[in-house]
Amino acid sequence: MLIVVRTGRVAEVRAVFDRYELHAAEIGTVTDEPLIRCRSSDVLVCEVAGRSLADDAPRYAISGSPGPFIDADLHVLADEPATDVTLLELLGAPNARDRKPIWRRYDHMNGTNTLVGPGAGDAALLRVKGTCRALALSIDGPGPARVGALDPYLAGMSAVVEGALNVACSGAEPIGITDCLNFGSPETELGAWQLERAIDGIADACRALDIPVVSGNVSLYNERPDGPILPTPVVGTVGLLDDRRDALPMRWSEGDEVWLLGEPAADAAALAGSELAWRRGIRGGVPTLDLPAAARLIRLMPSLAGRGVILGAHDCSVGGVGVGLARMAIASALGIRAEWGGLGGHPTASAFGERGGRVLVSVSPERTADLRAAADAAKVAGSPVGVAGGQGFHVRFGNGRIDVPVTRLVEAWRRSF
């Protein structure tokens, strides 16, 4: 890693490296000259204009074109009743189930600084020692792979939005991202187009959220005998929580009201690129995302947390609202009763559609008026879902009803790989 240190502060930086037993060496000085000079044993071995290595460097130009549009009729699936069987299937799916068998193999404790570890929330939380602040960290990418096969631009955008929502659901303000772009060969017309469009989606989302891409890497030429991997942009997001006492957990308590912030997404198109659709062999359709609406929600969440309006939060991603509610029930060891009406005539789309930009929050009955007022002022859609309590998961989605004990949700989610 190359870092630039302010004049007069070298000793402070060196002390940090020494504390963690890391080697560091001073190798040069920034000058006013537009030249880069390198010496070895006092012998000049390189002298080149900095512009030659940056603005005037040769560029690798790629160009491509999209593949054929993949259409699909999602209405039959969307109109199916939402059932216990489908919910349990999605909870146990590889993209949704408990990751503990993986993360327990690694040291996930950053010294004594880890406040929220893997699986306990939408984002990990690390204290910033000597302050009341905390950093929220998230890496996200499973959903955008499926979306990437249909629309790589939306996949890049969705990865940024979901990562930002993850840290916002912990109460933190997103302040930067790093990306990892996993694609096939960029030398084919389709591969070049997928890579370019995914980058455009990441860039547009970052502009809308006003957060920088501070680093990144690419993994290209990922090919199998039957073709390239799915276009998979992965985004790591860091957020800042000014007061870690305001951190939001991913849970609810007895008597809490549960609300959905963001559009209900009850239309059939909400299933495009979803885990359920792909498990049913439906790999087409037109996924959508309202980026301005998602940006408003991401900005609202830290404000709600800082003012103590909401008590818990979880974003809706793999498996949609149905799996999101189940995950909060599992984390809370507490059920919910919900009669969710007025969402249109597509019960399975309402339950398991995965359109981004939506969050489940828990709020005490005394603060629901504050929540509604804040959502209205921020121009964020919001609607009550149900009330937390008991040991059963009782949720109605249109003409479909899910009735299952929370213990059964836990069994499905903790299914081994």
N, C-alpha and C positions, 0 to 999 in steps of 0.2 A: 504494500500500500504506500502510495506517495502522498504526503501531506505538506501543506504550506503553513509555516508558523509565523506569527506576528513578530516583528523585531522586538527583542528584549524579553521574550517569553519562552525561549528555548528551554530554560531550566525547568519551568513548570511542566512543559510537555514531556520532557525526559523523565521527570519524577513519576508521571503516570505510567510510562512504559516500564520503568524500573519496578514499580509496585506490582505489576502483573508479570514480571520476569520476561519481558519481551525485548528483543534487541532492536535498537534504533540508532541510526547514524545520520549525521548531517552531511549532505552530499552536494549542496550548492546554494547559491544566492540569487534571488530575483533581481534583475538589473533593468535599467531604462532602455537599454539597447535592444533592437529588434532581432538579436542574434542569440543562438544557442551555442555555447562553447563548452566542450567537454575535454578534460585533461586526464591523462593517466600517468602518474609519477611525474607530474609537471610538464609532460609532453602533450601539446595540443593534438588531439586525435580527431576532433570533429568541430566544424564551424558551419552552421547552416542557419538560414533565416527561419524564424519561427513560423512565418506565414507559409513556407514551403511544406511544413508538416501539418498544417491545418487547412486554411482556406484554399491553398493551391495544390493540395494533395490530390492524386488521381482518384476518381470516383468510380465505384463499381455500379454501373447502371443496370437495373433490371426492369423488365416490363412484362406484363402478363394480361390475361383476360380470364373472366370467371368461367367456371364450368356450367353445365346445364342446371337450370333451376329444378329443385326437387320439391314437387308439390305433394300434399297429403290432405286427405279429408279427416279432420280431427273431431268432427261433430259426434260421430257414433261413440267414440271413447269419452268425449266430454259429457255426454248425456247419460252415461252409466251411473248408477247410484254409487255414492262413496261408501265403502264397506270396511269392516274390521280387517278382512283378508288383505285388501289392497294396502291399507295403512301398515299392517305388520310386514307385508312384503317389502314395502319401501324402506321401513325402518331397518330391516335386516339387509338391505342391498349394500354392496361393497362401497358405493359412493356416499352412503348415509350412516352406516353402522359405527359403533364405537371404535376409535382408533387406538385405544389403550394398548392392545397387543403390539402396536408399532412403537408408540412414543415411550413406553416404559423401558424399552431397550436402550434408550439414550439418556444422557444427563440433561434434563430439562430445567434444572435449577441453576440460575445465574447467581452463583454465590448464595447470599441470603436475600437477594433482591426480588425473586419471583413471588409476586403476590397472587396471581391467578395463573395456573398452569394449564397444560393441554386438556381439552375436553370440558373444562369447567366454565367456559364462556365463549363468546364469539371471537374474542381476542385475548392473547396472553397479556399480562400486566406486570411491569417491572418498576420497582421503586427507583427514584433518582435520589440516592443518598445525600443527606445534608439539606434536602428540600422537602416540601410537601407534595412535590410533583410525582407523576408516574408516566411511563411510556406504554402505550398500547401497541401490540404487534400482531399482525395477521398475515397469513399466506393463503391465497385462494386460487382455485383454478378448475375443479372438476366439472362444474356446469358449463363454463365457456368452451370446453372441448366438444361437447355435443352441439352447442350453439355454433361453434366455429365451423362445423361441417355444413351448416346452412347459411351462415352469414358471418365471416371472419371479422368484419368491421364491428358488428354488434358484440361479438365475443370479446374483442379488446375492450370495448366500452363497458361491457358487463363485468369483466374482471376487475376493472378499476372501481366501479360502483359498489360491487359486493365487498371488496376489501375496505373501502371507505366506510361502508355501512357497518362492517364488523367492528372497526375501532370506535365508530360513533355509538354503537350499541353498548360499549363499555363506558361511555360518557366522555370519550376523548375527541379532540378535534383532529382530523386527518391533516398531516403536515408534509407528507412526502411518500413516494412509492419507489420501488425498484421492480424491474420486470425481468422475466425469463421467457423468451419466445421459442416455443418448441414446435418445429414445422418440418415438413419434408423438404425436398430439393427446391431451392429458389430458381433453378435453371430451367424449370418447366413453366409454361405460361400460367397454369393453374397455381403452382407453388409460389411464383412471384406475386401473383395477384393476391393470394391469401395472406402472405407476409405483409405486403404493403397496406392492405385494407385493415388488418389487425392493428398495425402501428397507427394508422389514422384514427381508429376507434379509441385507442389508448390516449392519443394526443388530444382528441376532442373532449374526452371525459375529464382529463386533467385540466384543460382550460376551463371547463364548466365548473369544476370544483376548486379551481385556483390552487392546485397542488403540483409541485414539481416532480419530474422523474429524475432522481438523484443518481441512479446507477442502473445497470442492467446487463444482461448477457443473452446470447442466442444459442440455440441448439438446433442446427439445420441438418438436412440430409438424413432425417430419420425415416428410413424406408424399410418396408418388408417386401417379400416376394409378391404379395398381392397389392402393393401400393403404399403410399405414404401414411404416416400416422394422422390422426385428426388434428387440425390446426388448434394448438393449445397454448394460448397466452396465460402465463401464471404471474400474479402480481403480489408482491409483498408490500404491506402498508404499515407505516408508523404513525401513531397519533399521540398527541400531548394532552395529558390531564393535569390541569393546574393544581387541583387539590384531590389527592387520591381518595379522600373520604367521600367524594362524590361519585366514586366508581359504581357502575351499575352491574348487578349480577344477572345471570340468565335464569331467573326463577320468579315465582310468585308465592304469595302467602294466603292463608285461609281468608276468604272474604274479599280478596282483591278483585277488581274488575279487570278484564283483559280486553285490550283494544287492538285493532289493526290500524296502523298508520300507513297511508298509501292506498292506491286504488285496489278494490277487491280482486280484479282480474278474473272475472267469472266467464269470459268468452273463451271459445274453443281454441283460439290462437295462443292462449296462455300456456297450452300444453306443448307447443312447438319446441322441440329440443329438450323436453323434460325427461327426467329419469323414467317416469311411467310410460311415456310414449315410446321411448327407445326399448324398454323392456317388453313392450307389446309389438315390437318390430316396425313401428311407425317412425321413419327417419326422414321426415320432410316437414314442410310447413314454413310459415313466416313468423319467426319470433320477433317481438317488439320490446322497446324500452323507452319510456318517457324520461329522457335525461334531465331536462329542467326540473321536472317534478321530483326526481330522485335527488338532485342537488339540494333542493329546498328541504327535503326530509333529512339529509345528512347534516345540514347546517342546524336544523332544529334540535336534533337529539342531544348534543352537548348542553344546549341551553336548558332543556327539560331536566337533564341530570343535575346540572349545577343549581337549579332552583328547587330541587327536591320534588318536582311534580310527579315523576314516575319512579317506580320502585325496582323495576327489572325490565330487561329487553332482550330480544332475540330476532335476528333478521330471518326472512323467509327465503330460503335458497333451495337446496335439493329436497324435493317432495312437497314444496309449497307450504301453505298455511297448515295443512293437516299434519305434516311431519314437524313443522315448527312448533305447533301446540304440543305435540307429543314429546318433543325434546325438552320443552319447558316443564312439562309434567314430570318427566324422568328426573330432571335436575332438581326439582322441588320436592320430589317424592309426595306429590299432591295432585289430585285430579282437577277436573274442570267440568262444568255443565254449561253447554252453550246451545241456544236455539238461534241459528244464524240464518235469518231470512232476508229477503229482498236482494238477493245476489244474482238474480237471473235464473234461467232454466238450464244451466249446465253444472250439475252438482259435482262431478268429478273434476271439472276445470276449476271450480271454486276451491275444492279441497286440495288438489295436487298440482295445479298450474304453477309454473315457476317464473313468471314475469318478475324481473328485478325491481328494486326500489320500494320494498315493503318491509315493515317491522312490526312485530308483536310486542306490546308493552303491558306491564301490569301497573295499576294505579289504585290507590285507596279511594273508596267512594267519596271521601271528603274533597278529593282533588280532581275529580272528573271534570268539573266545570272549568278549572284552570287548564286542564289538558285540552279541552275542546276550544277554549279561547286562544290558547297558544297555537294550536294547529290551524285554526281559522286565520289568525293573523299572519302565519307563515305560508298560507295558501297550500296547506297539506291536507289531503283527504284523511278523514279518521272516522271509524265506526266501532261501536262496542261489539264484542264477540261473545263474551260470557262471563261467568263468575267462577273463581278458583275455589276448590274445596273438595273434601272427601277423597276416596281412594279409587274412584272410577273416572274413566275418560268417556264422557257422554256428550257428543257433539253431533248436531244435525246440519247437514249440508243439503239444502233443498229436500228432495225426496229420499235422500240417503242418510242413514243414521249409523254412527259408530259408537258402540257400547263395549268397552273392554276395560278390565282392571289395569291400573298403572303398572302393577307387577308384570303383567303380560307384555306391556310396552318395553319394560326393562329387559325382559328375556329376549325379545326380538332384536333390540338395539345392540345388545352385548353378544350377539351371535359371533362365533369365532370365524376367522378368515380361513 
